């Protein structure tokens, strides 16, 4: 079976990392995989070695670029026929809408992978209304969907008229050969004198790193011996740097930028925070749990499916800066709480969240779709 994964860009993000893990698992199962990237090679952001060589179309997925949309659809259709693709697996709506248009006329099997929850799906802005209309129109022939959580599916299906479409819920997994506790999770404050809190994620509006910095400033100003380590790049990174300077904490807020060694970054932390406004099934939380970190996160999207408050982590309302500061303070000063949350989170990940399990479900779905087409 020959499958192409289609994605808007290779900019560092959860969907991109999920795609790469699935490709690795699918190759182990004898599936011939390809990667088709809508944007140009400059969208790769020095991505670590991919299991396959990607093809870059050099087009925009945004609705305002009408000519670019038609060019991308034509290029995708030619690619699928030239490479004799059996099935298209698209990630994120920008790729899904164009792939649906490219595959629809020839009835090439196409499965759409829903990774997140985006505000534009409910926005009343004209640009977002038009984007929903275009997305709904292009998706009319797509019959199969994968969602990373029940919440992600519920959030997306209404505004895109997907209520009667079949969906398979396939939670993200963790590669526990790469993500594991470096040693027993105990506070390392005695070793380096500070408690290290961190986050991995793109600097975009919905990730709300600014809220984390504000909450961290409260914690730091209360006298807690803490540092904040932020990994990732994006449009809001400079704004967050300036905020740290304004709050006079830039000496203890460290911006790691693009990182290739995510496990190594996490293993140097003492706790993990995710202050997002929206999530599908946050891969970063799973990975933090897998290395034995206690986690505090906002109760949005699929996050509560991972974190049971006070059991496998701490949950706070979105945009609650004071609540985030209070939760982080508890992690800094309550060692028994840290150990309990870290142990429970680690056990949960090891028991339920495996890429092998996820890949098996998706490969079975591939086989059903391809066999139905051949009948």
C-alpha positions as CSV (number, residue, x, y, z in Angstrom):
1,X,0.0,0.0,0.0
2,X,1.3,3.4,-0.9
3,X,0.2,6.3,1.3
4,X,0.9,10.0,1.1
5,X,0.7,12.2,4.2
6,X,-0.3,15.8,3.3
7,X,0.4,18.7,5.7
8,X,0.5,22.5,5.2
9,X,4.1,22.9,6.5
10,X,6.9,21.3,8.5
11,X,7.0,24.1,11.0
12,X,7.5,22.5,14.4
13,X,4.1,21.6,15.9
14,X,2.2,18.7,17.4
15,X,0.5,17.6,14.2
16,X,3.8,17.4,12.4
17,X,5.3,15.3,15.1
18,X,2.3,13.0,15.2
19,X,2.6,12.6,11.4
20,X,6.3,11.6,11.7
21,X,5.7,9.1,14.4
22,X,2.9,7.5,12.4
23,X,5.1,7.3,9.3
24,X,7.8,5.5,11.3
25,X,5.2,3.0,12.6
26,X,3.7,2.5,9.2
27,X,7.0,1.8,7.6
28,X,7.6,-0.9,10.2
29,X,4.4,-2.5,9.0
30,X,5.4,-2.5,5.3
31,X,3.5,0.6,4.1
32,X,5.2,2.7,1.5
33,X,4.9,6.3,2.7
34,X,5.3,9.7,1.2
35,X,5.1,13.3,2.6
36,X,3.5,16.1,0.6
37,X,4.0,19.6,2.0
38,X,1.9,22.5,0.7
39,X,4.4,25.3,1.4
40,X,8.0,25.6,0.3
41,X,11.1,24.0,1.8
42,X,11.6,27.1,3.9
43,X,8.6,25.9,6.1
44,X,10.7,23.0,7.4
45,X,12.5,25.1,10.1
46,X,15.5,22.8,10.3
47,X,13.3,19.9,11.0
48,X,15.2,16.9,12.3
49,X,15.7,13.9,10.0
50,X,12.5,12.8,8.4
51,X,11.8,9.1,7.8
52,X,11.0,10.0,4.1
53,X,12.1,12.8,1.8
54,X,9.3,15.3,1.6
55,X,8.0,16.9,-1.6
56,X,7.3,20.6,-1.3
57,X,4.6,22.2,-3.5
58,X,5.5,25.8,-2.7
59,X,1.9,27.0,-2.4
60,X,-0.3,28.6,0.3
61,X,-3.2,26.8,1.9
62,X,-5.0,30.1,2.8
63,X,-8.3,30.9,1.2
64,X,-7.2,34.5,0.2
65,X,-4.7,33.0,-2.3
66,X,-7.2,31.8,-4.8
67,X,-4.8,31.2,-7.7
68,X,-2.4,29.4,-5.3
69,X,-5.2,27.2,-4.2
70,X,-6.0,26.0,-7.7
71,X,-2.4,25.5,-8.5
72,X,-1.9,23.5,-5.3
73,X,-5.0,21.3,-6.1
74,X,-3.7,20.7,-9.6
75,X,-0.2,19.8,-8.4
76,X,-1.6,17.5,-5.7
77,X,-3.7,15.7,-8.2
78,X,-0.8,15.2,-10.6
79,X,1.4,14.0,-7.7
80,X,-1.2,11.4,-6.6
81,X,-1.5,10.0,-10.1
82,X,2.2,10.1,-10.9
83,X,3.2,8.3,-7.7
84,X,0.3,5.9,-7.9
85,X,-0.9,6.7,-4.4
86,X,-3.5,4.3,-2.9
87,X,-4.6,6.6,-0.1
88,X,-4.2,10.2,1.0
89,X,-3.9,11.0,4.8
90,X,-4.2,14.8,5.4
91,X,-3.3,16.6,8.6
92,X,-4.8,20.0,9.6
93,X,-7.6,21.7,7.7
94,X,-5.4,23.7,5.3
95,X,-4.2,20.5,3.8
96,X,-7.5,18.6,4.2
97,X,-9.5,21.0,2.1
98,X,-7.0,21.0,-0.8
99,X,-6.5,17.3,-0.7
100,X,-10.2,16.7,-0.7
101,X,-10.6,18.9,-3.8
102,X,-7.6,17.0,-5.5
103,X,-9.0,13.5,-4.6
104,X,-12.7,14.0,-5.0
105,X,-13.1,13.6,-8.7
106,X,-11.2,10.4,-8.9
107,X,-12.6,8.9,-5.7
108,X,-9.1,8.3,-4.3
109,X,-9.5,7.2,-0.6
110,X,-8.8,10.2,1.7
111,X,-8.8,10.3,5.5
112,X,-8.7,13.6,7.4
113,X,-6.9,13.7,10.7
114,X,-8.3,16.2,13.2
115,X,-5.6,17.3,15.6
116,X,-6.8,20.5,17.2
117,X,-9.5,23.0,18.1
118,X,-9.3,26.3,16.3
119,X,-11.2,29.5,17.1
120,X,-11.8,30.3,13.4
121,X,-14.4,27.5,13.4
122,X,-16.7,29.6,15.5
123,X,-15.5,33.1,14.6
124,X,-17.9,35.6,13.0
125,X,-15.2,37.4,11.1
126,X,-15.9,37.5,7.4
127,X,-12.5,35.8,6.5
128,X,-13.3,32.9,8.9
129,X,-16.9,32.6,7.7
130,X,-15.6,32.3,4.1
131,X,-13.0,29.8,5.3
132,X,-15.7,27.6,6.9
133,X,-17.8,27.7,3.7
134,X,-14.8,26.6,1.5
135,X,-13.9,23.9,4.0
136,X,-17.4,22.5,4.2
137,X,-17.7,22.6,0.4
138,X,-14.4,20.8,-0.2
139,X,-15.1,18.2,2.5
140,X,-18.4,17.0,1.0
141,X,-16.8,13.9,-0.5
142,X,-14.6,13.0,2.4
143,X,-16.2,10.0,4.3
144,X,-13.5,9.1,6.9
145,X,-12.1,11.0,9.7
146,X,-9.6,10.4,12.5
147,X,-9.8,12.6,15.7
148,X,-7.2,12.7,18.4
149,X,-9.8,13.1,21.1
150,X,-13.6,13.0,21.5
151,X,-13.5,16.7,22.4
152,X,-11.6,17.6,19.2
153,X,-14.3,15.7,17.2
154,X,-17.1,17.4,19.0
155,X,-15.6,20.8,18.6
156,X,-15.0,20.4,14.8
157,X,-18.0,18.5,13.6
158,X,-20.6,21.1,14.2
159,X,-19.4,24.1,12.3
160,X,-18.1,21.9,9.5
161,X,-21.3,19.8,9.2
162,X,-19.6,16.5,10.0
163,X,-22.1,15.2,12.5
164,X,-23.2,12.2,10.4
165,X,-19.7,11.3,9.2
166,X,-17.9,8.2,10.5
167,X,-15.0,9.0,12.8
168,X,-12.4,6.9,14.6
169,X,-11.0,8.4,17.8
170,X,-7.3,7.6,17.9
171,X,-5.4,9.3,20.8
172,X,-1.8,10.4,20.2
173,X,0.9,8.2,21.6
174,X,4.4,8.5,23.0
175,X,7.6,6.9,21.9
176,X,8.7,5.6,25.3
177,X,12.0,4.5,23.9
178,X,12.8,8.2,23.5
179,X,10.7,9.7,26.3
180,X,11.5,8.2,29.6
181,X,12.5,9.5,33.1
182,X,16.2,10.1,33.2
183,X,16.2,8.9,36.8
184,X,13.7,8.8,39.7
185,X,11.7,12.0,39.6
186,X,12.8,13.9,42.7
187,X,13.3,17.6,43.0
188,X,16.7,18.7,41.7
189,X,16.7,22.0,43.6
190,X,19.4,20.6,45.8
191,X,21.6,20.0,42.7
192,X,21.3,23.3,40.9
193,X,19.6,25.5,43.4
194,X,16.4,26.3,41.3
195,X,13.2,24.6,40.3
196,X,12.9,24.5,36.5
197,X,9.4,24.9,34.9
198,X,9.1,24.5,31.1
199,X,6.9,24.3,28.1
200,X,7.3,23.1,24.5
201,X,5.1,24.6,21.8
202,X,4.9,27.1,19.0
203,X,4.6,30.8,20.0
204,X,1.1,31.3,18.6
205,X,-1.8,33.3,20.1
206,X,-3.7,30.2,21.3
207,X,-0.7,28.7,23.2
208,X,-0.6,31.7,25.6
209,X,3.0,31.6,26.6
210,X,2.5,35.2,27.7
211,X,0.1,34.0,30.4
212,X,2.7,31.5,31.6
213,X,5.3,34.3,31.8
214,X,2.9,36.5,33.8
215,X,2.1,33.7,36.2
216,X,5.8,32.8,36.5
217,X,6.5,36.5,37.4
218,X,4.1,36.2,40.3
219,X,5.9,33.0,41.4
220,X,9.3,34.5,41.0
221,X,8.4,37.7,42.8
222,X,7.1,35.7,45.8
223,X,10.7,34.5,46.4
224,X,10.4,31.0,44.8
225,X,13.8,29.8,43.4
226,X,12.5,29.1,39.9
227,X,13.5,29.3,36.2
228,X,11.3,29.2,33.1
229,X,12.4,27.4,30.0
230,X,10.4,27.8,26.8
231,X,11.1,25.8,23.6
232,X,9.7,26.6,20.2
233,X,9.5,29.4,17.7
234,X,6.6,31.5,16.2
235,X,5.0,34.8,15.7
236,X,4.6,35.7,19.4
237,X,8.2,34.9,20.5
238,X,9.5,38.4,20.3
239,X,6.5,39.7,22.2
240,X,7.1,37.2,24.9
241,X,10.8,38.2,25.1
242,X,9.8,41.8,25.6
243,X,7.2,40.8,28.2
244,X,9.9,39.0,30.2
245,X,12.1,42.1,30.0
246,X,9.2,44.4,31.1
247,X,8.5,42.2,34.1
248,X,12.2,42.2,34.9
249,X,12.5,38.4,34.9
250,X,14.4,38.0,31.6
251,X,17.4,36.7,33.6
252,X,15.4,33.6,34.6
253,X,13.2,33.2,31.5
254,X,15.1,31.2,28.9
255,X,14.1,30.9,25.2
256,X,15.5,27.7,23.8
257,X,14.1,28.3,20.3
258,X,13.8,25.4,17.9
259,X,15.0,22.2,19.5
260,X,15.7,18.8,18.0
261,X,16.2,16.9,21.3
262,X,12.8,17.3,22.9
263,X,13.3,14.4,25.4
264,X,16.6,15.9,26.5
265,X,14.9,19.3,27.0
266,X,12.1,17.8,29.1
267,X,14.5,15.6,31.2
268,X,16.2,18.8,32.5
269,X,12.9,20.2,33.9
270,X,11.2,19.7,37.2
271,X,7.7,20.5,36.1
272,X,5.7,21.2,32.8
273,X,3.1,23.8,32.1
274,X,0.7,24.2,29.2
275,X,-1.5,27.4,29.4
276,X,-3.3,27.0,26.0
277,X,-6.7,28.3,25.1
278,X,-7.4,25.3,22.8
279,X,-5.9,21.9,22.3
280,X,-6.8,18.6,20.5
281,X,-4.8,16.0,22.4
282,X,-1.7,17.8,23.5
283,X,1.3,15.7,22.6
284,X,3.5,17.8,24.8
285,X,1.6,16.8,27.9
286,X,1.9,13.1,27.0
287,X,5.7,13.5,26.5
288,X,6.1,15.4,29.7
289,X,4.3,12.7,31.6
290,X,6.4,10.1,29.9
291,X,9.6,11.6,31.3
292,X,8.1,11.7,34.7
293,X,7.2,15.4,35.1
294,X,4.3,16.7,37.1
295,X,2.0,18.8,34.8
296,X,-0.2,21.8,35.2
297,X,-2.4,22.6,32.2
298,X,-5.6,24.5,31.2
299,X,-8.8,22.4,31.1
300,X,-9.4,22.8,27.3
301,X,-9.9,20.4,24.4
302,X,-8.7,16.9,25.0
303,X,-6.4,17.8,27.9
304,X,-9.0,16.7,30.6
305,X,-9.0,13.3,28.9
306,X,-5.3,13.0,29.9
307,X,-5.3,14.9,33.2
308,X,-7.6,14.0,36.1
309,X,-7.2,17.0,38.4
310,X,-5.2,16.3,41.5
311,X,-4.6,12.7,40.2
312,X,-2.5,12.7,37.0
313,X,-1.9,16.5,37.0
314,X,-3.3,19.9,37.9
315,X,-6.0,21.5,35.8
316,X,-6.9,25.2,35.8
317,X,-9.4,27.3,33.8
318,X,-8.0,29.0,30.6
319,X,-6.6,32.5,30.9
320,X,-6.4,32.1,34.7
321,X,-3.0,33.7,35.4
322,X,-3.5,33.7,39.1
323,X,-4.6,30.1,39.2
324,X,-1.6,29.1,37.1
325,X,0.7,30.9,39.5
326,X,-0.9,29.2,42.4
327,X,-0.7,25.7,40.8
328,X,3.0,26.2,39.9
329,X,3.7,27.3,43.5
330,X,2.2,24.1,44.8
331,X,4.5,22.0,42.5
332,X,7.5,24.0,43.7
333,X,6.9,23.6,47.4
334,X,4.9,20.4,47.8
335,X,7.3,17.5,47.1
336,X,4.8,14.7,47.9
337,X,2.3,16.2,45.5
338,X,4.9,16.4,42.7
339,X,5.9,12.8,43.2
340,X,2.3,11.6,43.2
341,X,1.3,13.5,40.1
342,X,4.4,12.5,38.3
343,X,4.1,8.8,39.1
344,X,0.4,8.7,38.2
345,X,1.0,10.5,34.9
346,X,3.8,8.2,34.0
347,X,1.8,5.1,34.7
348,X,-1.1,6.4,32.6
349,X,1.1,7.1,29.6
350,X,2.7,3.7,29.7
351,X,-0.6,1.9,30.0
352,X,-2.8,3.7,27.5
353,X,-0.8,5.8,25.1
354,X,1.4,4.0,22.6
355,X,2.2,4.9,19.0
356,X,2.1,1.2,18.2
357,X,-1.6,1.0,19.3
358,X,-2.4,4.2,17.3
359,X,-0.7,2.9,14.2
360,X,-2.5,-0.4,14.3
361,X,-5.9,1.3,14.4
362,X,-5.0,3.6,11.5
363,X,-3.5,0.9,9.3
364,X,-6.7,-1.2,9.8
365,X,-8.7,1.9,8.7
366,X,-6.4,2.3,5.6
367,X,-7.0,-1.4,4.6
368,X,-10.8,-1.0,4.9
369,X,-10.8,2.1,2.8
370,X,-8.6,0.7,0.0
371,X,-10.4,-2.6,-0.1
372,X,-13.8,-0.8,-0.4
373,X,-12.5,1.2,-3.4
374,X,-11.3,-1.9,-5.1
375,X,-14.7,-3.6,-4.9
